[in-house]
Amino acid sequence: MSRNYVPEPFRIKMVETIKMLTREEREQRIAEAKYNLFNLRGEDVYIDLLTDSGTNAMSQDQWAGVMKGDEAYAGATSYYKLVEKAQEVFGFNYIQPVHQGRAAEKVLFGLLLEEGKFSISNMHFDTTRAHVELAGARAIDCVVEEAGQPSVRVPFKGNMDVEKLEKLINEHGAENIGVVVMTITNNSAGGQPVSLENIRETSAICKKYGIKMCIDAARYAENAYFIKQREEACKDMSIKEIIKEVFSYADIFTMSAKKDTIVNMGGLLGVKEDQELFQACKGRTISFEGFVTYGGLAGRDLECLAIGIEEGLDENYLRYRIGQMEYLASRLDEAGIAYQSPVGGHGVFVDAKSLFPHIPYNEYPGQALAIELYKEAGIRTCDIGSYMLGNDPDTGEQLKANFEFTRLAIPRRVYTQAHIDVMADALIAIKERANQVQGYKITWEPPILRHFQASLAPLDK
Ligand SMILES: *Cc1c(COP(=O)(O)O)cnc(C)c1O
């Protein structure tokens, strides 16, 4: 299968030089970084696919917005511009800017969750799980079974397993479910989309049991594009119409604006109707983030975010964006390298378990592949598997993830087709020597979100 690369719907006006170290230098740097790619200096990375979060290229209009940002402490023009744009696109009454997605989680979850309560999600993102646990509650993932089968191609692998959701609610008691979180796209399952039908069904169950539904909305625009492409009933809807309907089913949303709204920093918290809840959110925002009209952001950030919300909805842009993933995936298909398929929205999640069948989950195959990609071509990626999942908060034992992925997250509007070819060529080179790659052990770890900071060492062969 050969697939054409969708040409960039923009041209380049400013460039940033990147350097490429020698293989020996890279081997030395990664050893010094204790085999944790978060410890590398950015300047030692050739192609940085650690995340698509806050690594996006802003447009000329957004940079113009930087100059126009209103830095008033209270009541900035940029704040009103942002709130009005978000109200228009998402159809929510109340919008609170915060400094990033996890800040929205911190502000909100303390109001919905406490010890003895549960959050159920199609899949909790790592910071989301952390904030559920920090509130004293427990996080339960409830994604459809196919999400754990990388080679099974179904259109909406990010979906909530709605039957299981209802069972879980009955098992734990509806009064103990503080919130149901719908993550779109489903990041931890490989940027996999959630169908409009599934969002509607999940919302109906939440309403039946009187549980609030929260959208974890980091990639709402990519999710809407997939709905338009893959859901027959929605093919004639505009991206804006799909987004409106998706959000109409939720009571609350938290959003990392560092993703689909194409800015380097920012987040949003939305409450549709519950004025009392929103009032409480404002109070906590003032304590944790800053006054309500800036929420931990500079006025210029608010301004760029307002512009980015609109730019992120452009269908030509979304076609190119998803096209990059599809092009990389088609090259991996040719080479027989397995990944979470069909490919998701913000990156390619390579199936490290199938590439390294000799490395067990507790020797972190996804992390091993991430380290190899850096050594091979200076590409920085991350593990989305048992290494990221961490230990059971009750027993302290290493959890076994459903899958062991290495995520090549593609920043928005940053890399070209030639860069994508470097990624494919590096993976192919590693596949050829896959049986020589060894697993890793953790030599030090903090208690929560350990993958950001842990130290590792290679295991002897
Ligand atoms: C990035 C992300 C978050 C956290 O947002 P930050 O801006 O990194 O704090 C939460 N949920 C999902 C699905 C994300 O992708």
The ligand as an ORCA input file, in Angstrom:
! r2SCAN-3c Opt
* xyz 0 1
  C      -1.963     16.490     27.931
  C      -3.157     15.887     28.511
  C      -3.564     16.187     29.811
  C      -2.759     17.083     30.735
  O      -2.570     18.321     30.213
  P      -1.242     19.213     30.524
  O      -1.493     20.426     29.714
  O      -0.079     18.423     30.082
  O      -1.233     19.472     31.970
  C      -4.718     15.591     30.274
  N      -5.420     14.744     29.512
  C      -5.059     14.427     28.259
  C      -5.881     13.472     27.460
  C      -3.904     14.974     27.732
  O      -3.532     14.624     26.490
*
